[in-house]
Amino acid sequence: MMLFAAAVIALACLACFYRVIAGPTVPDRMAAVDVTGLLIAMLMVLLASHFGFSPFYDIVLVYAALLFVDIMIMAKYLEYKELYR
Amino acid sequence: MDVLQIIAYTLIMLGTGFCVIAVVGMLRFPDVYTRYHAGTKGVTAGNLLILAGVAIVEWSLLISLKLLLIAIFFFMTNPVATHAIARAAYRSRSSFPCLFIDAYREYVQRRLRYSEAEGEEDEAAATEDVSP
C-alpha cells in the first residue's frame, strides 16, 4: 500500500517535471520546481516508512528547509534582478 | 488489520489523491496565477494528510514527533514561498497578458503618487512603478 502510494507520487512528480521543461514563462518553472520538490519530499517519507529506514526523516527535514531557501532566493532574484539589496 | 491502520492508509490515499489533483491542475490551468492556486493548496493539503498517515503507521514517539515537525514546517513555509514567487512574477512584468482585473496595480500606483506628493526620493517606491 505504501509502495503503491510512492509509485503514484513518483508518476505525479514526473508529470510535474514536464511543466519545468515546457513552462511558457520563468515563474511557471519556479512554481513547478517548488511542487516537484515537495512531491520528492513526500516520496522520501513514504519510502522511509516502507523500508523502515528512519534517518530519511531527518533528510526530509533538511531537504524541506533547503527547498524553502532555494525558492526564496530564486524569487528575490527574479524580482530585483540582483541578490544584494 | 485494525482500525488505526485503516484510518492511516485512508489518510495516505487521500493525500496521494490531493497531490495528483494538484499536479493535474499544474499541468492543465491556463496561466501563472491559477497554477500557483492549484499547486500551493493541493500540495500543502496532500503533504499534511500523507504525513499524518505515516505518523499513525509508525506510531513511535520520536518518529511521530519528527513527522509533526516536518508537517508544521511545510504548513508554514509553502504558502510563504508561493506568495514570494507570485509577488516576483507580478513585479518582474513577466505575466501581464494574462491579467484581466488588476487591483494590485492601483494600490502600487497610489503608493507611488503618495510618495511623489511627499517629495521624497524613495528608491523602493521608484522601482514599484509597474505601468507597462
Backbone of each chain as ProteinMPNN parsed JSONL, in Angstrom:
{"seq_chain_A": "MMLFAAAVIALACLACFYRVIAGPTVPDRMAAVDVTGLLIAMLMVLLASHFGFSPFYDIVLVYAALLFVDIMIMAKYLEYKELYR", "coords_chain_A": {"N_chain_A": [[0.833, -1.211, 0.0], [1.871, 1.242, 0.897], [3.955, 1.358, -0.909], [2.589, 1.497, -3.297], [1.379, 4.041, -3.09], [3.734, 5.511, -3.127], [4.613, 5.011, -5.731], [2.598, 6.243, -7.225], [2.959, 8.896, -6.428], [5.506, 9.293, -7.468], [5.033, 9.129, -10.221], [3.37, 11.374, -10.503], [5.225, 13.302, -9.871], [7.007, 13.117, -12.016], [5.237, 13.958, -14.024], [4.842, 16.553, -13.233], [7.32, 17.545, -13.662], [7.357, 17.938, -16.336], [6.224, 20.453, -16.637], [8.25, 22.027, -15.7], [10.106, 21.842, -17.757], [8.654, 22.671, -20.067], [7.432, 25.069, -19.442], [5.815, 28.191, -20.099], [6.691, 30.717, -19.132], [9.118, 32.167, -16.843], [8.243, 32.274, -14.022], [6.334, 30.189, -14.015], [7.977, 27.959, -14.263], [9.37, 28.135, -11.868], [7.351, 27.724, -9.935], [6.687, 25.13, -10.624], [9.039, 23.805, -10.01], [8.985, 24.11, -7.255], [6.684, 22.577, -6.542], [7.514, 20.087, -7.487], [9.713, 19.573, -5.812], [8.427, 19.385, -3.306], [6.874, 17.111, -3.744], [8.886, 15.223, -4.075], [9.909, 15.196, -1.497], [7.725, 14.065, -0.145], [7.773, 11.564, -1.355], [10.166, 10.574, -0.336], [9.485, 10.365, 2.379], [7.479, 8.37, 2.269], [8.903, 6.174, 1.222], [10.829, 5.822, 3.206], [9.2, 5.031, 5.314], [8.277, 2.644, 4.283], [10.543, 0.992, 3.897], [11.584, 1.03, 6.413], [13.672, 2.723, 7.215], [14.87, 4.883, 9.21], [16.595, 7.27, 9.292], [15.958, 8.772, 7.035], [13.93, 10.576, 7.647], [15.087, 12.744, 8.937], [16.604, 13.632, 6.816], [14.585, 14.469, 5.12], [13.597, 16.655, 6.536], [15.787, 18.483, 6.439], [15.915, 18.732, 3.688], [13.486, 19.989, 3.107], [13.903, 22.473, 4.323], [16.065, 23.43, 2.817], [14.836, 23.574, 0.325], [12.946, 25.578, 0.736], [14.622, 27.816, 1.195], [15.875, 27.908, -1.267], [13.737, 28.466, -3.059], [12.99, 30.99, -2.109], [15.299, 32.484, -2.651], [15.396, 32.325, -5.426], [13.024, 33.699, -6.055], [13.604, 36.24, -5.094], [15.723, 36.933, -6.728], [14.424, 36.964, -9.192], [12.703, 39.089, -8.799], [14.233, 41.432, -8.225], [16.424, 41.316, -9.918], [18.953, 41.194, -8.943], [20.996, 40.143, -6.162], [22.061, 41.259, -3.809], [20.663, 43.431, -1.823]], "CA_chain_A": [[0.0, 0.0, 0.0], [2.79, 2.386, 0.96], [4.736, 1.382, -2.143], [1.678, 1.969, -4.346], [1.294, 5.496, -2.958], [5.016, 6.071, -3.564], [4.66, 4.95, -7.192], [1.704, 7.288, -7.756], [3.613, 10.184, -6.188], [6.631, 9.413, -8.399], [4.488, 9.46, -11.541], [2.932, 12.766, -10.446], [6.433, 14.12, -9.872], [7.478, 13.173, -13.405], [4.301, 14.769, -14.794], [5.058, 17.955, -12.885], [8.602, 17.973, -14.231], [7.079, 18.42, -17.691], [5.969, 21.891, -16.571], [9.549, 22.691, -15.541], [10.77, 21.932, -19.057], [7.873, 23.324, -21.109], [6.683, 26.205, -18.946], [5.996, 29.319, -21.012], [7.451, 31.814, -18.537], [10.009, 31.764, -15.757], [7.534, 31.929, -12.781], [5.762, 28.849, -14.15], [9.012, 26.957, -13.976], [9.696, 28.177, -10.434], [6.279, 27.055, -9.189], [6.768, 23.692, -10.897], [10.169, 23.294, -9.217], [8.514, 24.037, -5.87], [5.783, 21.422, -6.392], [8.31, 18.874, -7.676], [10.488, 19.33, -4.595], [7.545, 18.907, -2.234], [6.493, 15.728, -4.026], [10.038, 14.364, -3.802], [9.967, 15.039, -0.044], [6.716, 13.07, 0.246], [8.266, 10.257, -1.82], [11.172, 10.118, 0.619], [8.799, 9.942, 3.607], [6.8, 7.09, 2.051], [9.882, 5.099, 1.075], [11.431, 5.578, 4.513], [8.265, 4.248, 6.122], [8.132, 1.293, 3.735], [11.743, 0.207, 4.114], [11.999, 1.088, 7.799], [14.981, 3.378, 7.3], [14.408, 6.11, 9.859], [17.313, 8.53, 9.059], [15.394, 9.557, 5.942], [13.063, 11.652, 8.127], [15.966, 13.902, 9.128], [16.971, 14.135, 5.487], [13.423, 15.19, 4.602], [13.536, 17.955, 7.22], [16.816, 19.356, 5.879], [15.55, 18.961, 2.287], [12.422, 20.986, 3.082], [14.493, 23.769, 4.645], [16.859, 23.889, 1.669], [13.905, 23.908, -0.75], [12.375, 26.891, 1.05], [15.643, 28.843, 0.961], [16.072, 27.911, -2.706], [12.634, 29.17, -3.711], [13.026, 32.405, -1.731], [16.396, 33.155, -3.352], [15.006, 32.477, -6.832], [12.013, 34.75, -6.155], [14.262, 37.53, -4.898], [16.496, 37.244, -7.929], [13.501, 37.305, -10.272], [12.061, 40.376, -8.568], [15.13, 42.575, -8.243], [17.488, 41.055, -10.878], [20.235, 41.133, -8.249], [20.757, 39.5, -4.889], [22.462, 42.052, -2.654], [19.841, 44.622, -1.807]], "C_chain_A": [[0.87, 1.265, 0.0], [3.588, 2.519, -0.326], [3.877, 1.84, -3.32], [1.538, 3.491, -4.31], [2.587, 6.155, -3.421], [5.119, 6.068, -5.085], [3.78, 6.031, -7.815], [2.338, 8.667, -7.588], [4.772, 10.374, -7.166], [6.146, 9.745, -9.802], [3.998, 10.907, -11.59], [4.123, 13.715, -10.494], [7.017, 14.242, -11.277], [6.559, 14.043, -14.256], [4.48, 16.24, -14.488], [6.379, 18.459, -13.434], [8.453, 18.394, -15.686], [6.873, 19.93, -17.697], [7.278, 22.658, -16.349], [10.21, 22.869, -16.898], [9.993, 22.838, -20.0], [7.081, 24.518, -20.606], [6.875, 27.424, -19.833], [6.858, 30.432, -20.427], [8.292, 31.282, -17.374], [9.251, 31.476, -14.447], [6.79, 30.608, -12.827], [6.775, 27.789, -13.756], [9.363, 26.942, -12.503], [8.636, 27.488, -9.601], [6.33, 25.55, -9.407], [7.942, 23.063, -10.143], [9.771, 23.143, -7.755], [7.661, 22.791, -5.643], [6.55, 20.117, -6.55], [9.134, 18.545, -6.431], [9.64, 18.827, -3.45], [7.124, 17.466, -2.475], [7.659, 14.779, -3.797], [10.2, 14.155, -2.294], [8.949, 14.007, 0.437], [7.118, 11.67, -0.184], [9.297, 9.69, -0.85], [10.54, 9.664, 1.924], [8.16, 8.572, 3.424], [7.792, 5.944, 1.921], [10.578, 4.793, 2.394], [10.512, 4.758, 5.401], [8.134, 2.82, 5.593], [9.345, 0.427, 4.043], [12.245, 0.255, 5.542], [13.355, 1.727, 8.021], [14.755, 4.768, 7.868], [15.299, 7.337, 9.67], [16.779, 9.358, 7.907], [14.516, 10.698, 6.439], [13.876, 12.919, 8.406], [16.345, 14.521, 7.789], [15.817, 14.925, 4.884], [13.314, 16.567, 5.242], [14.541, 18.936, 6.631], [16.485, 19.699, 4.422], [14.457, 20.025, 2.176], [12.978, 22.377, 3.374], [15.286, 24.309, 3.466], [15.959, 24.266, 0.497], [13.287, 25.284, -0.528], [13.372, 28.012, 0.764], [15.886, 29.021, -0.542], [14.994, 28.736, -3.408], [12.662, 30.661, -3.367], [14.136, 33.138, -2.47], [16.049, 33.335, -4.823], [13.977, 33.583, -7.012], [12.648, 36.129, -5.994], [15.071, 37.929, -6.125], [15.591, 37.63, -9.088], [12.914, 38.689, -10.069], [13.024, 41.54, -8.769], [16.247, 42.471, -9.27], [18.877, 41.191, -10.267], [19.956, 40.601, -6.854], [21.075, 40.381, -3.7], [21.683, 43.349, -2.654], [19.184, 44.745, -0.446]], "O_chain_A": [[0.65, 2.205, -0.764], [3.868, 3.626, -0.787], [4.375, 2.496, -4.236], [1.571, 4.152, -5.348], [2.559, 7.223, -4.033], [5.65, 7.011, -5.671], [4.159, 6.659, -8.804], [2.266, 9.505, -8.487], [5.003, 11.485, -7.644], [6.766, 10.546, -10.501], [4.185, 11.593, -12.595], [4.046, 14.794, -11.081], [7.463, 15.314, -11.686], [7.033, 14.787, -15.115], [4.297, 17.088, -15.362], [6.549, 19.659, -13.649], [9.298, 19.111, -16.221], [7.287, 20.615, -18.632], [7.399, 23.81, -16.765], [10.805, 23.912, -17.171], [10.586, 23.686, -20.668], [6.142, 24.949, -21.275], [7.992, 27.676, -20.284], [7.667, 31.028, -21.138], [8.188, 30.12, -16.982], [9.588, 30.491, -13.79], [6.623, 29.961, -11.793], [6.47, 26.852, -13.018], [9.626, 25.882, -11.935], [8.957, 26.753, -8.668], [6.051, 24.778, -8.49], [7.851, 21.922, -9.69], [10.159, 22.181, -7.092], [7.875, 22.043, -4.689], [6.281, 19.147, -5.841], [9.241, 17.383, -6.041], [10.063, 17.948, -2.699], [7.025, 16.681, -1.533], [7.451, 13.644, -3.367], [10.583, 13.07, -1.856], [9.247, 13.183, 1.301], [6.847, 10.698, 0.521], [9.31, 8.491, -0.571], [10.994, 8.689, 2.523], [8.27, 7.708, 4.295], [7.556, 4.858, 2.45], [10.888, 3.635, 2.676], [10.969, 3.896, 6.152], [7.906, 1.891, 6.367], [9.199, -0.739, 4.409], [13.231, -0.406, 5.868], [14.102, 1.322, 8.912], [14.485, 5.716, 7.131], [14.783, 8.435, 9.879], [17.109, 10.539, 7.802], [14.361, 11.696, 5.736], [13.413, 14.03, 8.145], [16.403, 15.741, 7.637], [16.037, 15.934, 4.215], [12.978, 17.54, 4.568], [14.2, 20.085, 6.352], [16.74, 20.816, 3.971], [14.486, 20.86, 1.272], [12.571, 23.352, 2.743], [15.201, 25.494, 3.144], [16.284, 25.187, -0.254], [13.121, 26.061, -1.469], [13.02, 29.03, 0.167], [16.077, 30.137, -1.023], [15.294, 29.592, -4.24], [12.392, 31.501, -4.225], [13.953, 34.286, -2.876], [16.364, 34.369, -5.412], [14.03, 34.326, -7.992], [12.267, 37.075, -6.683], [15.106, 39.096, -6.513], [15.929, 38.511, -9.878], [12.649, 39.398, -11.04], [12.673, 42.529, -9.412], [16.962, 43.45, -9.483], [19.868, 41.294, -10.99], [18.81, 40.604, -6.406], [20.417, 40.265, -2.666], [22.007, 44.27, -3.403], [18.435, 45.691, -0.206]]}, "seq_chain_B": "MDVLQIIAYTLIMLGTGFCVIAVVGMLRFPDVYTRYHAGTKGVTAGNLLILAGVAIVEWSLLISLKLLLIAIFFFMTNPVATHAIARAAYRSRSSFPCLFIDAYREYVQRRLRYSEAEGEEDEAAATEDVSP", "coords_chain_B": {"N_chain_B": [[-5.853, -6.461, 10.314], [-6.179, -3.61, 12.002], [-8.269, -0.908, 13.312], [-6.855, 1.468, 13.431], [-4.859, 1.269, 11.53], [-6.385, 1.171, 9.226], [-7.473, 3.739, 9.204], [-5.089, 5.166, 8.914], [-4.089, 4.327, 6.369], [-6.177, 5.2, 4.803], [-5.889, 7.974, 5.105], [-3.406, 8.294, 3.864], [-3.931, 7.525, 1.209], [-5.823, 9.464, 0.562], [-4.278, 11.781, 0.718], [-2.464, 11.256, -1.351], [-4.217, 11.367, -3.504], [-4.903, 14.111, -3.372], [-2.416, 15.223, -4.051], [-2.113, 14.285, -6.676], [-4.286, 15.551, -7.918], [-3.487, 18.197, -7.618], [-1.222, 18.215, -9.257], [-2.376, 17.701, -11.72], [-3.869, 20.045, -11.991], [-1.721, 21.819, -12.1], [-0.686, 21.135, -14.56], [-2.791, 21.656, -16.357], [-4.044, 24.142, -16.05], [-4.571, 27.514, -17.313], [-2.932, 29.905, -16.981], [-0.407, 31.764, -15.087], [-1.081, 32.464, -12.372], [-3.299, 30.932, -11.688], [-2.102, 28.479, -11.757], [-0.403, 28.704, -9.568], [-2.34, 28.786, -7.581], [-3.497, 26.185, -7.777], [-1.218, 24.576, -7.294], [-0.103, 25.334, -4.722], [-2.187, 25.006, -2.803], [-3.267, 22.398, -3.172], [-0.978, 20.745, -2.925], [-0.049, 21.353, -0.377], [-2.182, 20.455, 1.279], [-2.177, 17.734, 0.546], [0.387, 16.957, 1.42], [0.164, 17.322, 4.212], [-1.82, 15.441, 4.848], [-0.602, 13.023, 4.056], [1.625, 12.983, 5.758], [0.353, 12.824, 8.244], [-0.852, 10.302, 8.011], [1.418, 8.597, 7.759], [2.592, 9.079, 10.211], [0.727, 7.914, 11.921], [0.948, 5.26, 11.095], [3.619, 4.622, 11.77], [3.822, 5.227, 14.589], [5.539, 5.645, 16.809], [7.148, 7.501, 19.417], [9.348, 9.226, 18.872], [9.617, 9.258, 16.024], [7.077, 10.035, 15.217], [6.856, 12.576, 16.346], [8.864, 13.812, 14.929], [7.805, 13.71, 12.337], [5.605, 15.332, 12.791], [6.912, 17.73, 13.165], [7.981, 18.116, 10.6], [5.561, 18.442, 9.248], [4.54, 20.812, 10.382], [6.504, 22.542, 9.515], [6.214, 22.441, 6.689], [3.614, 23.461, 6.556], [3.975, 26.046, 7.396], [5.929, 27.136, 5.601], [5.312, 26.691, 2.875], [3.072, 28.28, 1.823], [4.277, 30.802, 2.162], [6.484, 30.703, 0.431], [5.198, 30.397, -2.054], [3.765, 32.763, -2.134], [5.866, 34.581, -2.298], [6.907, 33.911, -4.812], [4.731, 34.623, -6.432], [4.557, 37.366, -6.011], [7.013, 38.171, -7.057], [6.574, 37.371, -9.682], [4.597, 39.135, -10.448], [5.861, 41.655, -10.174], [8.065, 41.496, -11.809], [7.087, 41.854, -14.27], [6.509, 39.797, -16.0], [4.18, 38.53, -16.518], [1.949, 39.914, -17.477], [0.06, 39.743, -19.704], [-1.913, 37.901, -18.989], [-3.648, 38.981, -17.195], [-6.814, 40.206, -16.273], [-8.407, 41.666, -14.473], [-6.94, 43.964, -12.472], [-6.151, 44.692, -9.498], [-4.09, 45.114, -7.785], [-2.323, 46.749, -9.068], [-3.462, 49.289, -8.983], [-3.17, 49.831, -6.287], [-0.368, 49.904, -6.096], [0.238, 52.069, -7.754], [-1.073, 54.109, -6.41], [0.402, 54.248, -4.07], [2.738, 55.113, -5.231], [2.091, 57.686, -6.212], [1.579, 58.915, -3.782], [4.089, 58.924, -2.598], [5.389, 60.592, -4.367], [4.025, 62.977, -3.94], [4.784, 63.516, -1.385], [7.361, 64.165, -1.867], [9.682, 62.84, -1.469], [12.594, 61.013, -2.2], [12.148, 57.987, -2.706], [13.619, 55.024, -3.073], [12.688, 52.453, -3.171], [9.996, 52.809, -3.766], [10.247, 53.883, -6.263], [11.032, 51.797, -7.839], [8.732, 50.406, -7.895], [7.037, 51.182, -9.881], [4.853, 50.044, -12.091], [3.745, 50.543, -14.515], [2.958, 49.609, -17.741]], "CA_chain_B": [[-5.694, -5.003, 10.14], [-7.072, -2.96, 12.965], [-8.939, 0.328, 12.892], [-5.882, 2.55, 13.314], [-4.18, 1.145, 10.235], [-7.329, 1.542, 8.167], [-7.507, 5.207, 9.191], [-3.816, 5.671, 8.406], [-3.981, 4.145, 4.929], [-7.142, 6.105, 4.166], [-5.279, 9.304, 5.058], [-2.326, 8.321, 2.867], [-4.531, 7.507, -0.13], [-6.455, 10.769, 0.348], [-3.209, 12.74, 0.437], [-1.949, 10.985, -2.694], [-5.194, 11.925, -4.438], [-4.746, 15.562, -3.393], [-1.203, 15.556, -4.796], [-2.355, 14.039, -8.104], [-5.171, 16.612, -8.406], [-2.683, 19.416, -7.708], [-0.344, 18.141, -10.425], [-3.236, 17.864, -12.896], [-4.122, 21.476, -12.099], [-0.482, 22.468, -12.531], [-0.481, 20.901, -15.993], [-3.902, 21.989, -17.235], [-4.564, 25.504, -15.916], [-4.057, 28.28, -18.455], [-1.912, 30.937, -16.786], [0.539, 31.596, -13.985], [-1.637, 32.591, -11.022], [-4.134, 29.759, -11.412], [-1.195, 27.366, -11.448], [0.002, 28.853, -8.167], [-3.503, 28.407, -6.777], [-3.585, 24.725, -7.737], [-0.036, 23.96, -6.714], [0.165, 25.521, -3.301], [-3.21, 24.467, -1.9], [-3.363, 20.947, -3.279], [0.193, 20.024, -2.428], [0.019, 21.502, 1.078], [-3.149, 19.537, 1.885], [-1.711, 16.368, 0.345], [1.528, 16.688, 2.291], [-0.266, 17.179, 5.603], [-2.538, 14.175, 5.021], [0.348, 11.907, 3.971], [2.444, 12.955, 6.973], [-0.474, 12.314, 9.35], [-0.998, 8.859, 7.838], [2.67, 7.905, 8.066], [2.802, 9.18, 11.658], [-0.114, 6.905, 12.578], [1.502, 3.939, 10.783], [4.848, 4.385, 12.538], [3.314, 5.183, 15.956], [6.501, 5.727, 17.901], [7.138, 8.893, 19.866], [10.378, 10.02, 18.212], [9.352, 9.43, 14.595], [5.836, 10.787, 15.031], [7.138, 13.986, 16.618], [9.66, 14.32, 13.805], [6.874, 13.94, 11.233], [4.814, 16.514, 13.144], [7.781, 18.883, 12.912], [8.003, 18.31, 9.147], [4.248, 18.948, 8.834], [4.449, 22.228, 10.772], [7.406, 23.295, 8.638], [5.56, 22.584, 5.387], [2.43, 24.292, 6.679], [4.387, 27.444, 7.484], [6.793, 27.697, 4.559], [4.86, 26.563, 1.49], [2.375, 29.49, 1.382], [5.211, 31.928, 2.101], [7.284, 30.567, -0.796], [4.369, 30.661, -3.218], [3.48, 34.2, -2.14], [7.06, 35.28, -2.792], [7.011, 33.704, -6.26], [3.679, 35.377, -7.11], [4.948, 38.779, -5.951], [8.09, 38.361, -8.028], [6.022, 37.228, -11.022], [3.907, 40.385, -10.795], [6.725, 42.834, -10.265], [9.057, 41.388, -12.876], [6.372, 42.175, -15.504], [6.596, 38.683, -16.938], [2.909, 37.822, -16.616], [0.851, 40.863, -17.619], [-1.023, 39.466, -20.652], [-2.957, 37.01, -18.501], [-4.457, 39.648, -16.171], [-7.972, 40.947, -16.761], [-8.721, 42.63, -13.416], [-5.648, 44.161, -11.817], [-6.386, 45.588, -8.366], [-2.82, 45.395, -7.106], [-1.657, 47.841, -9.772], [-4.0, 50.536, -8.442], [-2.516, 50.027, -4.99], [1.032, 50.278, -6.294], [0.313, 53.422, -8.311], [-1.475, 55.055, -5.369], [1.577, 54.441, -3.214], [3.743, 55.874, -5.975], [1.66, 59.083, -6.196], [1.735, 59.419, -2.42], [5.496, 59.202, -2.334], [5.769, 61.764, -5.154], [3.466, 64.156, -3.285], [5.62, 63.783, -0.226], [8.592, 64.744, -2.343], [10.862, 62.113, -1.009], [13.149, 60.103, -3.197], [12.134, 56.628, -2.156], [14.125, 54.141, -4.13], [11.828, 51.275, -3.249], [8.765, 53.178, -4.46], [10.545, 54.146, -7.668], [11.076, 50.546, -8.574], [7.415, 49.778, -7.911], [6.235, 51.698, -10.98], [4.654, 48.892, -12.947], [2.961, 50.89, -15.689], [3.619, 48.984, -18.893]], "C_chain_B": [[-6.694, -4.273, 11.033], [-7.518, -1.582, 12.463], [-7.925, 1.442, 12.621], [-5.166, 2.501, 11.972], [-5.106, 1.493, 9.085], [-7.423, 3.064, 8.049], [-6.244, 5.767, 8.551], [-3.716, 5.51, 6.893], [-5.016, 4.963, 4.181], [-6.568, 7.51, 4.053], [-4.2, 9.374, 3.979], [-2.895, 8.33, 1.455], [-5.196, 8.842, -0.455], [-5.401, 11.831, 0.013], [-2.604, 12.534, -0.932], [-2.908, 11.517, -3.761], [-5.111, 13.433, -4.529], [-3.529, 15.968, -4.213], [-1.418, 15.372, -6.297], [-3.255, 15.122, -8.685], [-4.404, 17.925, -8.554], [-1.795, 19.391, -8.942], [-1.158, 18.264, -11.713], [-3.589, 19.335, -13.098], [-2.897, 22.23, -12.565], [-0.241, 22.271, -14.017], [-1.564, 21.545, -16.845], [-4.384, 23.421, -17.126], [-3.879, 26.448, -16.893], [-2.938, 29.262, -18.153], [-1.228, 30.787, -15.426], [-0.159, 31.527, -12.63], [-2.573, 31.44, -10.69], [-3.272, 28.54, -11.135], [-0.662, 27.468, -10.029], [-1.1, 28.378, -7.239], [-3.607, 26.889, -6.647], [-2.421, 24.128, -6.964], [0.055, 24.116, -5.22], [-0.905, 24.87, -2.428], [-3.261, 22.948, -1.957], [-2.184, 20.225, -2.672], [0.343, 20.192, -0.923], [-0.941, 20.545, 1.783], [-2.7, 18.085, 1.732], [-0.553, 16.009, 1.246], [1.083, 16.483, 3.736], [-0.976, 15.853, 5.82], [-1.583, 12.989, 4.985], [1.195, 11.826, 5.238], [1.643, 12.459, 8.176], [-0.646, 10.797, 9.245], [0.253, 8.093, 8.187], [2.959, 7.964, 9.565], [1.937, 8.172, 12.406], [0.426, 5.508, 12.304], [2.723, 3.644, 11.637], [4.548, 4.224, 14.027], [4.401, 4.976, 17.0], [6.718, 7.2, 18.213], [8.122, 9.743, 19.076], [10.013, 10.313, 16.764], [8.082, 10.24, 14.372], [6.041, 12.27, 15.337], [7.96, 14.613, 15.502], [8.769, 14.616, 12.602], [5.965, 15.128, 11.513], [5.619, 17.787, 12.886], [7.849, 19.182, 11.423], [6.683, 18.902, 8.665], [4.099, 20.422, 9.18], [5.321, 23.078, 9.862], [6.791, 23.509, 7.265], [4.39, 23.557, 5.473], [2.802, 25.759, 6.814], [5.054, 27.941, 6.214], [6.218, 27.628, 3.153], [4.02, 27.748, 1.021], [3.291, 30.7, 1.276], [6.009, 31.892, 0.795], [6.442, 30.882, -2.024], [3.982, 32.136, -3.302], [4.666, 34.991, -2.671], [7.202, 35.109, -4.301], [5.96, 34.536, -6.995], [3.999, 36.871, -7.123], [6.053, 39.075, -6.971], [7.562, 38.261, -9.447], [5.259, 38.474, -11.425], [4.905, 41.491, -11.07], [7.797, 42.712, -11.323], [8.408, 41.516, -14.243], [6.357, 41.013, -16.49], [5.25, 38.011, -17.144], [1.745, 38.777, -16.804], [-0.224, 40.439, -18.611], [-2.113, 38.558, -20.122], [-3.856, 37.686, -17.485], [-5.614, 40.394, -16.818], [-8.403, 42.004, -15.759], [-7.475, 42.751, -12.558], [-5.825, 45.168, -10.686], [-5.089, 45.966, -7.678], [-2.093, 46.556, -7.758], [-2.165, 49.205, -9.292], [-3.353, 50.851, -7.099], [-1.092, 50.522, -5.162], [1.135, 51.698, -6.824], [-0.128, 54.478, -7.301], [-0.322, 55.309, -4.406], [2.63, 55.273, -3.906], [3.385, 57.358, -5.995], [1.839, 59.691, -4.819], [3.185, 59.773, -2.147], [5.984, 60.373, -3.176], [5.233, 63.039, -4.527], [4.239, 64.503, -2.026], [6.952, 64.385, -0.635], [9.833, 64.031, -1.886], [11.323, 61.159, -2.094], [13.23, 58.71, -2.592], [12.517, 55.665, -3.257], [13.248, 52.91, -4.296], [10.533, 51.591, -3.98], [9.031, 53.443, -5.941], [10.602, 52.867, -8.478], [9.714, 49.885, -8.645], [6.525, 50.318, -9.006], [6.061, 50.582, -11.999], [3.83, 49.244, -14.167], [3.652, 50.369, -16.936], [3.917, 49.971, -20.013]], "O_chain_B": [[-7.904, -4.333, 10.817], [-7.19, -1.162, 11.353], [-8.102, 2.251, 11.71], [-4.898, 3.531, 11.353], [-4.667, 2.048, 8.078], [-7.449, 3.612, 6.947], [-6.298, 6.706, 7.756], [-3.307, 6.441, 6.198], [-4.775, 5.381, 3.049], [-6.737, 8.169, 3.027], [-4.083, 10.372, 3.267], [-2.402, 9.058, 0.594], [-5.148, 9.304, -1.595], [-5.608, 12.67, -0.864], [-2.262, 13.5, -1.614], [-2.481, 12.048, -4.786], [-5.23, 13.997, -5.616], [-3.583, 16.931, -4.978], [-0.968, 16.191, -7.099], [-3.034, 15.573, -9.808], [-4.637, 18.68, -9.498], [-1.623, 20.414, -9.605], [-0.695, 18.858, -12.687], [-3.61, 19.824, -14.227], [-3.01, 23.18, -13.34], [0.34, 23.137, -14.672], [-1.279, 21.952, -17.971], [-5.079, 23.892, -18.026], [-2.729, 26.218, -17.268], [-2.058, 29.447, -18.994], [-1.445, 29.808, -14.712], [0.131, 30.641, -11.826], [-2.641, 31.012, -9.538], [-3.664, 27.663, -10.366], [-0.485, 26.454, -9.355], [-0.857, 27.676, -6.258], [-3.783, 26.366, -5.547], [-2.609, 23.282, -6.089], [0.268, 23.134, -4.509], [-0.578, 24.245, -1.419], [-3.295, 22.283, -0.921], [-2.35, 19.217, -1.985], [0.812, 19.275, -0.248], [-0.571, 19.899, 2.763], [-2.822, 17.294, 2.667], [-0.494, 14.901, 1.78], [1.567, 15.575, 4.412], [-0.773, 15.2, 6.844], [-1.719, 12.055, 5.775], [1.458, 10.733, 5.741], [2.181, 11.756, 9.032], [-0.594, 10.089, 10.25], [0.18, 7.051, 8.839], [3.505, 7.017, 10.131], [2.368, 7.629, 13.423], [0.374, 4.649, 13.184], [2.856, 2.544, 12.172], [4.949, 3.244, 14.654], [4.217, 4.226, 17.958], [6.493, 8.055, 17.356], [7.788, 10.85, 18.654], [10.085, 11.457, 16.317], [8.015, 11.044, 13.443], [5.467, 13.127, 14.666], [7.785, 15.785, 15.167], [8.94, 15.632, 11.927], [5.59, 15.854, 10.593], [5.073, 18.797, 12.442], [7.785, 20.341, 11.012], [6.671, 19.759, 7.781], [3.592, 21.201, 8.374], [4.945, 24.186, 9.48], [6.833, 24.616, 6.727], [4.192, 24.379, 4.579], [2.039, 26.63, 6.397], [4.78, 29.059, 5.779], [6.599, 28.435, 2.304], [4.228, 28.204, -0.103], [3.104, 31.54, 0.396], [6.188, 32.917, 0.138], [6.911, 31.559, -2.939], [3.88, 32.697, -4.393], [4.49, 35.96, -3.41], [7.576, 36.052, -4.998], [6.245, 35.095, -8.054], [3.749, 37.559, -8.113], [6.026, 40.098, -7.655], [8.033, 38.974, -10.333], [5.257, 38.848, -12.598], [4.809, 42.186, -12.082], [8.392, 43.718, -11.71], [9.065, 41.32, -15.265], [6.208, 41.226, -17.693], [5.168, 37.019, -17.869], [0.644, 38.488, -16.336], [-1.386, 40.764, -18.368], [-3.164, 38.45, -20.754], [-4.754, 37.037, -16.948], [-5.426, 41.124, -17.791], [-8.733, 43.125, -16.148], [-7.008, 41.767, -11.985], [-5.666, 46.37, -10.898], [-4.999, 47.024, -7.055], [-1.338, 47.271, -7.099], [-1.394, 50.161, -9.203], [-3.029, 52.003, -6.813], [-0.655, 51.44, -4.469], [2.01, 52.455, -6.404], [0.368, 55.604, -7.319], [-0.095, 56.441, -3.978], [3.338, 56.049, -3.265], [4.26, 58.206, -5.818], [2.211, 60.858, -4.699], [3.477, 60.802, -1.537], [6.898, 61.085, -2.759], [5.897, 64.075, -4.567], [4.33, 65.673, -1.652], [7.605, 65.048, 0.171], [10.927, 64.593, -1.924], [10.512, 60.575, -2.813], [14.255, 58.314, -2.038], [11.807, 55.522, -4.252], [13.08, 52.389, -5.399], [10.018, 50.757, -4.725], [8.148, 53.252, -6.777], [10.26, 52.853, -9.66], [9.54, 48.908, -9.374], [5.352, 49.95, -9.068], [7.01, 50.214, -12.691], [3.266, 48.354, -14.803], [4.825, 50.668, -17.159], [4.47, 49.587, -21.044]]}, "name": "protein", "num_of_chains": 2, "seq": "MMLFAAAVIALACLACFYRVIAGPTVPDRMAAVDVTGLLIAMLMVLLASHFGFSPFYDIVLVYAALLFVDIMIMAKYLEYKELYRMDVLQIIAYTLIMLGTGFCVIAVVGMLRFPDVYTRYHAGTKGVTAGNLLILAGVAIVEWSLLISLKLLLIAIFFFMTNPVATHAIARAAYRSRSSFPCLFIDAYREYVQRRLRYSEAEGEEDEAAATEDVSP"}
